[in-house]
Amino acid sequence: MDLRSIEKSSVIPDLHMHSIFSDGNYTPEQLAEMASENGVNLVSLTDHDEIAGNERMRKACEQKGIAFVSGVEISTGYANKEIHIVGLNIDTSCPELIKALQETKVNRIERAEEISKKLKEMGYSGALEGAMKFVTNPNLVSRIHFAKWLVDTKAASSIDSAFEKFIGSGRPGFVSLKAPTISQAVHLIKRARGIPVLAHPGRYGLKGWKLQALLDEFRNAGGEVIEVTTGSHSSKDNTMICQIAREQAFIASTGSDFHRLDTRCPIGKQGEIPSDLTPVWSLF
């Protein structure tokens, strides 16, 4: 389906989701099926530092009559935090983008080895081998895979507790990812003729001037779009970020940040963009 064939008032979007090509549990075809079942008619696949699933997602969406824009979610480093920048409607053949994503994949492998070493020092041996059992893309082992292993070995009671106890920021098993800066990620996305989006700004635990500093960093880099409703936010966060978008004239994006059925929200159920905000698809 062509986005131009959808009436503006009839767009039901989900512009942030993950497949087995990064740390999601489902294939692009399964994601398209779920989107169709939920009435979603505009989607983007935004796998972490990976674009390989986009062509399969495009074909699956075509079969379901869903408008599709290619996407990616780039991990960046900012103030000792991992901040995510989504790229929408990107050219997936852009050499500069492909090279940068490959470098991040190498860095992810090195980080995984360091996490495994730290967990071993804590008395949990075999972490990397265990995490790899849950990996669907061997180039993209991430903290979620270690979390699944920690749950599987009964070291943690849940994915959330694995992060809180072992591998979240500030925890003994945490290792930061060597990643581009926010400015570099925005530049890469624009080089790929895409639209950079600050993903789930309410999720990073930043409040007051710290959140404003992040927003300023993104805007000064050339970013104009932020996710205002997302499955990674609480309803209170959604309300807060929507108000920030109004006050600071950000364009609005939205997405479930769907990975698997047991967390966050289903595809397309992250909440609507308020009608007084300009939606990102007006730029497609």
C-alpha positions as CSV (number, residue, x, y, z in Angstrom):
1,M,0.0,0.0,0.0
2,D,1.2,3.5,-0.8
3,L,1.0,5.9,2.1
4,R,-0.5,8.5,-0.2
5,S,-3.5,6.3,-0.6
6,I,-4.3,6.5,3.1
7,E,-6.4,9.5,4.3
8,K,-4.5,11.5,6.9
9,S,-7.2,10.9,9.4
10,S,-7.0,7.2,8.9
11,V,-3.3,6.5,9.5
12,I,-2.8,3.9,12.2
13,P,0.9,3.8,12.6
14,D,3.6,1.8,14.4
15,L,7.0,3.2,13.4
16,H,9.2,1.3,15.9
17,M,9.5,-2.5,16.2
18,H,12.1,-5.2,16.3
19,S,12.5,-8.6,14.5
20,I,14.8,-11.6,14.8
21,F,17.3,-9.6,12.9
22,S,18.1,-7.8,16.2
23,D,16.6,-8.7,19.6
24,G,13.0,-9.3,18.7
25,N,11.3,-12.7,18.9
26,Y,9.5,-12.6,15.6
27,T,10.2,-12.7,11.9
28,P,9.3,-9.7,9.7
29,E,6.5,-11.8,8.3
30,Q,5.1,-12.5,11.8
31,L,5.3,-8.8,12.6
32,A,3.4,-7.8,9.5
33,E,0.7,-10.4,10.4
34,M,0.4,-9.0,13.9
35,A,0.3,-5.4,12.5
36,S,-2.5,-6.4,10.1
37,E,-4.5,-8.1,12.8
38,N,-4.3,-4.9,14.9
39,G,-5.5,-2.7,12.1
40,V,-2.1,-1.0,11.6
41,N,-1.6,0.4,8.1
42,L,1.8,2.2,8.4
43,V,4.9,0.5,9.8
44,S,8.6,0.7,10.0
45,L,11.1,-2.1,11.1
46,T,13.7,-0.5,13.3
47,D,16.1,-3.2,14.3
48,H,19.0,-2.3,16.5
49,D,22.0,-1.3,14.4
50,E,20.7,-3.6,11.6
51,I,18.9,-3.1,8.3
52,A,19.0,-6.6,6.9
53,G,15.3,-7.4,7.7
54,N,13.9,-4.4,5.8
55,E,13.4,-6.1,2.5
56,R,11.5,-9.0,4.0
57,M,9.4,-6.6,6.0
58,R,8.6,-4.6,2.9
59,K,7.5,-7.7,1.0
60,A,5.4,-8.9,3.9
61,C,3.7,-5.6,4.3
62,E,2.9,-5.4,0.6
63,Q,1.1,-8.8,0.9
64,K,-0.9,-7.5,3.8
65,G,-1.7,-4.1,2.2
66,I,0.3,-2.1,4.8
67,A,2.3,0.9,3.9
68,F,6.0,0.4,4.8
69,V,9.0,2.7,5.4
70,S,12.5,1.3,5.9
71,G,14.1,1.9,9.3
72,V,16.9,1.3,11.8
73,E,17.5,2.2,15.4
74,I,21.1,3.4,16.0
75,S,22.7,3.1,19.5
76,T,24.5,6.2,20.5
77,G,26.6,7.3,23.5
78,Y,25.6,10.3,25.6
79,A,26.4,11.2,29.2
80,N,27.3,7.6,30.1
81,K,23.9,6.5,28.7
82,E,22.9,4.6,25.6
83,I,20.5,6.8,23.7
84,H,18.7,5.5,20.7
85,I,18.1,7.4,17.4
86,V,15.6,5.9,15.0
87,G,16.1,6.5,11.3
88,L,12.9,6.4,9.2
89,N,12.5,6.2,5.5
90,I,16.2,5.5,5.0
91,D,18.1,4.4,1.9
92,T,19.3,1.0,3.1
93,S,22.0,0.9,0.4
94,C,23.8,4.0,1.8
95,P,27.5,2.9,2.0
96,E,28.3,5.3,4.9
97,L,25.4,3.9,7.0
98,I,26.3,0.3,6.2
99,K,29.9,0.9,7.3
100,A,28.9,2.6,10.5
101,L,26.5,-0.2,11.5
102,Q,29.1,-2.8,10.8
103,E,31.5,-1.0,13.1
104,T,28.9,-1.0,15.9
105,K,28.4,-4.8,15.4
106,V,32.1,-5.3,16.1
107,N,31.8,-3.2,19.1
108,R,28.8,-5.2,20.3
109,I,30.8,-8.4,20.2
110,E,33.6,-6.8,22.2
111,R,31.1,-5.5,24.8
112,A,29.6,-9.0,25.0
113,E,33.0,-10.5,25.9
114,E,33.5,-7.8,28.6
115,I,30.0,-8.4,30.1
116,S,30.7,-12.2,30.2
117,K,34.0,-11.5,31.9
118,K,32.3,-9.3,34.6
119,L,29.6,-11.9,35.2
120,K,32.2,-14.6,35.6
121,E,33.9,-12.4,38.2
122,M,30.6,-12.3,40.0
123,G,30.4,-16.1,40.0
124,Y,28.3,-16.7,36.8
125,S,30.5,-18.6,34.3
126,G,29.6,-19.3,30.7
127,A,27.6,-16.2,30.2
128,L,28.6,-15.5,26.6
129,E,28.0,-19.0,25.5
130,G,24.7,-19.0,27.3
131,A,23.6,-15.6,25.8
132,M,24.4,-16.8,22.3
133,K,21.8,-19.5,22.6
134,F,19.2,-16.8,22.6
135,V,20.7,-14.8,19.7
136,T,19.0,-14.8,16.4
137,N,21.6,-12.6,14.7
138,P,25.1,-13.6,15.8
139,N,26.4,-10.2,14.9
140,L,24.0,-8.5,17.4
141,V,24.4,-10.1,20.8
142,S,23.1,-7.6,23.3
143,R,22.3,-7.2,26.9
144,I,18.8,-8.7,26.4
145,H,20.4,-12.0,25.5
146,F,22.4,-12.0,28.7
147,A,19.3,-11.1,30.6
148,K,17.5,-14.1,29.1
149,W,20.4,-16.4,30.1
150,L,20.3,-15.0,33.6
151,V,16.6,-15.8,33.8
152,D,17.1,-19.2,32.3
153,T,19.8,-20.1,34.9
154,K,17.6,-18.8,37.7
155,A,20.1,-16.1,38.5
156,A,17.3,-13.5,37.9
157,S,13.6,-13.9,38.2
158,S,12.7,-11.8,35.1
159,I,14.3,-9.8,32.3
160,D,13.7,-6.6,34.3
161,S,15.4,-8.0,37.4
162,A,18.4,-9.1,35.3
163,F,18.9,-5.5,34.3
164,E,18.3,-4.1,37.7
165,K,20.6,-6.6,39.5
166,F,23.3,-7.4,36.9
167,I,23.6,-5.6,33.6
168,G,21.7,-2.3,33.8
169,S,23.5,1.0,33.9
170,G,25.5,1.3,37.1
171,R,25.2,-2.4,37.9
172,P,28.3,-4.6,38.3
173,G,27.9,-6.4,35.0
174,F,27.3,-3.2,32.9
175,V,29.6,-2.4,30.1
176,S,28.9,0.7,27.9
177,L,28.7,0.2,24.1
178,K,31.3,2.0,22.0
179,A,28.9,3.9,19.7
180,P,28.5,7.0,17.6
181,T,27.5,10.3,19.2
182,I,24.0,11.6,18.7
183,S,25.3,14.1,16.2
184,Q,27.0,11.3,14.2
185,A,23.9,9.2,14.2
186,V,21.8,12.1,13.0
187,H,24.3,12.8,10.2
188,L,24.3,9.1,9.2
189,I,20.6,9.0,8.9
190,K,20.4,12.2,6.9
191,R,23.2,10.9,4.6
192,A,20.9,7.9,4.0
193,R,18.1,10.4,3.1
194,G,16.2,9.4,6.2
195,I,14.5,11.2,9.1
196,P,16.2,11.0,12.5
197,V,13.9,10.4,15.5
198,L,14.8,10.6,19.2
199,A,13.5,7.3,20.4
200,H,11.4,7.1,23.7
201,P,12.9,10.2,25.3
202,G,11.0,9.6,28.5
203,R,12.7,6.2,29.1
204,Y,16.2,7.3,30.0
205,G,15.5,8.4,33.5
206,L,16.3,12.0,32.7
207,K,14.2,14.8,34.3
208,G,14.2,18.6,34.3
209,W,17.3,20.2,32.9
210,K,18.9,16.8,32.1
211,L,16.1,15.8,29.8
212,Q,16.2,19.3,28.2
213,A,19.9,18.9,27.7
214,L,19.3,15.7,25.7
215,L,16.6,17.4,23.6
216,D,18.9,20.3,22.9
217,E,21.7,17.9,21.9
218,F,19.4,16.2,19.5
219,R,18.0,19.4,18.0
220,N,21.4,21.0,17.7
221,A,22.5,18.0,15.8
222,G,19.7,18.6,13.3
223,G,17.0,16.4,14.8
224,E,13.4,17.6,14.6
225,V,11.3,14.5,15.4
226,I,10.8,12.8,18.8
227,E,8.7,9.8,19.8
228,V,5.8,11.1,21.8
229,T,3.8,7.9,22.3
230,T,5.7,4.6,22.7
231,G,5.4,1.3,24.4
232,S,8.6,2.2,26.2
233,H,6.9,5.1,28.0
234,S,4.3,5.0,30.8
235,S,1.1,6.9,30.1
236,K,2.5,9.7,32.3
237,D,5.6,9.8,30.1
238,N,3.6,9.9,27.0
239,T,1.6,12.9,28.3
240,M,4.8,14.7,29.4
241,I,6.6,14.2,26.0
242,C,3.6,15.2,24.0
243,Q,3.5,18.5,26.0
244,I,7.2,19.0,25.3
245,A,6.6,18.5,21.6
246,R,3.9,21.1,21.7
247,E,6.0,23.7,23.6
248,Q,9.2,23.1,21.6
249,A,7.7,22.5,18.2
250,F,9.0,19.0,17.7
251,I,7.4,16.8,15.0
252,A,5.8,13.7,16.5
253,S,6.5,10.0,15.9
254,T,5.1,6.9,17.5
255,G,5.8,3.2,17.9
256,S,5.3,0.3,20.2
257,D,9.0,-0.6,20.4
258,F,7.7,-4.2,20.2
259,H,10.1,-7.0,20.8
260,R,8.0,-9.9,22.2
261,L,4.5,-10.5,23.6
262,D,5.3,-10.5,27.3
263,T,6.5,-6.9,27.5
264,R,5.5,-3.3,26.7
265,C,2.5,-3.2,24.4
266,P,1.2,-4.9,21.3
267,I,2.0,-3.6,17.8
268,G,0.0,-0.4,17.2
269,K,-1.3,0.0,20.7
270,Q,1.2,2.5,22.0
271,G,-1.3,5.4,22.0
272,E,-2.3,8.0,19.3
273,I,-0.4,11.1,18.5
274,P,-2.5,14.0,19.6
275,S,-4.2,15.8,16.7
276,D,-2.5,19.1,17.5
277,L,0.9,17.7,16.8
278,T,2.4,17.3,13.4
279,P,3.0,13.6,12.6
280,V,6.3,12.4,11.1
281,W,4.6,10.8,8.2
282,S,3.8,14.2,6.8
283,L,7.5,14.3,5.9
284,F,7.6,11.0,4.0
